[in-house]
């Protein structure tokens, strides 16, 4: 059922883009735990992964409203215990409703919408202290973000991913859920996109 809803949402978004003024580009960025306006944002322990992929946006001729969607490869670090991490690869589909305002030289935008992540690869990890993590094959989250637009070609923005479903669970050697350990999929994303 979730896959059907996902497919329908993607079809509606792309159909809306096809009927409006669509533009195509390439987007990339990094995920971070905490957003700060200092050099601390670039520290290695604040980095959670990266993403890259093609992006499409379309402006509907109503008060600056539009939609965008991207198909991305994303790599995230999952922290299981204090010293246990796993690099996870995902196929990611964010679909946003957006609002743009500005001139042809500079503008601002705000965007929000659902995001689906599908795991690529192994979904299990055993640690040396007897814990076993199992990651979900699909994750649903909600994005909220804003940014700047330059000369109608470059967008620089930030967004926050709010988890709407769990990313995984951790069990101990007795096959009991380890309640004090959580696998979360929430992060800040700093993104840069170039539209052709």
C-alpha positions, -999 to 999 in steps of 0.1 A, spaced: 0 0 0 28 24 9 45 18 -25 12 25 -43 8 58 -24 45 67 -32 40 60 -69 8 80 -71 24 110 -53 54 109 -77 31 106 -108 10 136 -96 41 157 -89 57 149 -123 24 155 -141 21 189 -125 56 197 -135 50 186 -171 20 210 -173 39 239 -159 73 255 -168 97 227 -159 134 231 -153 160 204 -148 192 204 -128 217 185 -106 216 187 -68 240 177 -42 246 182 -5 256 170 29 237 159 60 247 173 94 235 167 130 234 203 142 230 235 122 253 263 134 267 294 119 303 287 128 331 265 117 317 237 140 292 228 113 321 214 92 335 191 120 337 154 111 315 143 140 287 166 128 287 151 93 261 124 87 264 117 50 258 131 15 233 130 -14 234 137 -51 210 134 -80 189 150 -108 162 175 -98 132 189 -116 112 220 -106 82 237 -121 65 270 -113 28 271 -114 16 306 -124 -2 312 -91 15 336 -66 50 320 -70 39 285 -61 55 255 -76 67 219 -70 101 202 -71 112 166 -70 146 149 -70 158 113 -74 190 110 -53 216 85 -42 222 92 -5 247 78 19 241 81 57 260 72 88 239 52 113 252 54 149 244 22 168 264 27 199 289 53 211 316 38 189 296 18 163 285 33 130 274 19 97 274 35 63 239 31 47 231 36 10 196 48 0 176 57 -31 158 89 -20 128 107 -35 119 141 -20 88 158 -34 81 194 -23 55 221 -26 75 254 -29 70 291 -29 95 314 -48 97 352 -47 124 375 -61 138 390 -92 157 374 -121 190 381 -103 182 370 -67 153 354 -48 143 333 -19 123 301 -17 106 280 10 97 243 5 81 215 23 70 180 15 74 142 20 105 122 14 109 85 9 142 66 13 147 30 2 176 10 16 202 -4 -9 222 -32 5 225 -51 38 200 -42 65 217 -59 95 247 -50 117 261 -69 146 282 -51 172 310 -66 194 290 -60 226 262 -84 215 238 -59 200 222 -64 166 207 -36 146 181 -41 118 174 -12 95 140 -6 78 140 -11 40 119 20 35 117 52 56 92 81 54 100 116 66 89 152 61 112 180 49 110 217 57 135 241 42 144 274 26 171 290 6 184 315 -19 182 316 -57 209 333 -78 204 343 -115 177 316 -120 204 289 -122 218 283 -87 200 274 -55 216 273 -21 195 261 8 190 242 40 163 218 51 154 197 81 142 161 78 116 151 104 113 113 107 77 100 104 87 64 106 114 45 124 147 39 107 155 6 125 156 -12 158 183 -27 180 180 -60 198 203 -77 224 216 -112 226 184 -123 243 163 -112 213 149 -83 233 145 -48 220 172 -25 235 149 4 245 177 28 254 192 28 218 173 45 190 180 46 153 168 80 140 168 94 105 165 131 114 191 155 101 198 190 87 206 190 50 227 217 33 220 216 -5 233 232 -37 215 228 -70 224 241 -105 196 243 -130 205 241 -167 
